Amino acid sequence: MLRFQRMPSLQKFAAVHASVSNHFNRERSLSSRDIFKLYRAAALAEWRQFGAA
């Protein structure tokens, strides 16, 4: 966090990081591997679509 010279830059980074992290973070221990892979693939496809726009 010491890299950020200004507070708005840190806040912007934290907001983006939180949304991306929440998008990909699934409770691995609560689901089977097949379901985990399905959710991960769906999240990645949605993220790629979002990035292409």
N, C-alpha and C positions, 0 to 999 in steps of 0.2 A: 504494500500500500504506500510505501514511501516514494515509489516512482512517480506518483501523480502529483503534479505541481499545483493543481487547482482542484478544489472540492467538486465543482460541476463535472469534471472529467471522471473523477472517482465515482460519483453518483451515477453517471451514465453507464460506466463499465459495470457497476454492481447491478444495475437494473437489467442490462442485457444478459449478464452472466446468470442471474437468478432465473430469468425466463427460459434460457437455453437449458440450464441445469434441471429445472423442473420438468421441462419437456421430455428429456431423455431419461430422467431418473425414475426407475420403476423398482418397486420392492421386489428384488430378485428372489428373496427367500419365500415369498408368499405365492409364487406361481411356478408352474412347471417350465422347463427349458423351452418347449415348443411355444408356449404362450408368450414367454419373455421375448423370444426371437421375433414372433409376430408383431408384438407391440413396438419393439425396437425398429423393425423394418418400416412400420407405419409412421413412426415418429421421424425417421430419417427421410422418408419420401416426402412427408409434409414439410420438413425443414428445407429440403432441396427445392421444392415448389415455391416456398416462401422466398428463398434466396434468388430464384430465377426471375421473380417479378420485379 
